[in-house]
């Protein structure tokens, strides 16, 4: 099991259907694997599950998580 993981968390407000939606993208720096979340509670639950005692630190989720359409973060 890895004892150290690095992540980049990007958060931006994008358009989803007819309203603005906050989106979070969590990217593992070791492998480049990424997930997107539109629900902050799902993001926090995923992070808690990754680092729970006795649990491995695989970035892939064990269950589907609400995801947002891919939209690049704004410049700047």
ChimeraX attribute file (.defattr): number of C-alpha atoms within 10 A of each C-alpha:
attribute: neighborCount
match mode: 1-to-1
recipient: residues
	/A:1	8
	/A:2	7
	/A:3	7
	/A:4	7
	/A:5	12
	/A:6	10
	/A:7	16
	/A:8	12
	/A:9	13
	/A:10	13
	/A:11	16
	/A:12	13
	/A:13	14
	/A:14	18
	/A:15	13
	/A:16	13
	/A:17	7
	/A:18	6
	/A:19	7
	/A:20	10
	/A:21	15
	/A:22	15
	/A:23	23
	/A:24	21
	/A:25	21
	/A:26	19
	/A:27	18
	/A:28	16
	/A:29	12
	/A:30	10
	/A:31	10
	/A:32	11
	/A:33	13
	/A:34	15
	/A:35	18
	/A:36	22
	/A:37	21
	/A:38	19
	/A:39	16
	/A:40	13
	/A:41	10
	/A:42	15
	/A:43	19
	/A:44	12
	/A:45	11
	/A:46	19
	/A:47	15
	/A:48	12
	/A:49	17
	/A:50	17
	/A:51	14
	/A:52	11
	/A:53	8
	/A:54	8
	/A:55	11
	/A:56	13
	/A:57	16
	/A:58	15
	/A:59	20
	/A:60	12
	/A:61	12
	/A:62	9
	/A:63	7
	/A:64	7
	/A:65	16
	/A:66	13
	/A:67	15
	/A:68	19
	/A:69	12
	/A:70	10
	/A:71	13
	/A:72	10
	/A:73	14
	/A:74	9
	/A:75	4
	/A:76	3
